[in-house]
Amino acid sequence: MIFYAATALFLANFALGVVVQLGVVDTKPFRWLHHALFFAVFASAALAVGVGFLQGAPYRWALLPVLALYLVLPRVRAGTAGHAVLASLAMIFYATGLVSLL
């Protein structure tokens, strides 16, 4: 269950980043929202990895590299190709985790 919650939080944050980059939404008045959501994404991923290892869940190895990406992501300027690549790599790992549950 925690893996699904972590995935949903990630997808919400990813979607927010995409619509901001496309200019559909302007988050400048409430820029903190993306940062707060990112903290929730990081915390939920860390919790999911921990629970995954305790329970021997198949997604644990797929989600583990996401934590490393999340440590690097804030150091890469938002709106750049590098930021988009790191976020997209995280999505691939989440998708791999979902497939491992099938």
Residue, then its C-alpha position, 0 to 999 in steps of 0.5 A: m500500500i505504501f508503494y502505491a501512495a508513494t507512486a501517487l505522490f510522485l505522479a502528482n509532483f511530476a504532473l505539477g512540474v510538467v504543467v508548470q514547464l508548459g506554462v499551464v500553471d504559474t506556481k510563483p505565488f505558491r512556489w512552496l507547494h512543489h517543494a512541500l510535495f517533493f518532501a512528501v515524495f522523498a519521505s514516502a519513497a524512503l518509507a516504501v523502500g524501508v517497508g519493502f525491505l522489511q517485507g521482502a516486497p518485489y518493488r524494493w530494488a526498483l525503488l531504491p535508486v530513486l532515493a539517490l535521484y532524489l538526493v541529486l534532483p534539488r541540485v539540478r536547476a528546475g526547468t533544465a533538461g537535466h532536471a527533466v531527465l532525472a525526474s523521468l528516470a525516477m518515473i521509469f523506476y516507479a514503473t519498474g516497481l509497478v511491473s514487479l508487483l504484477 
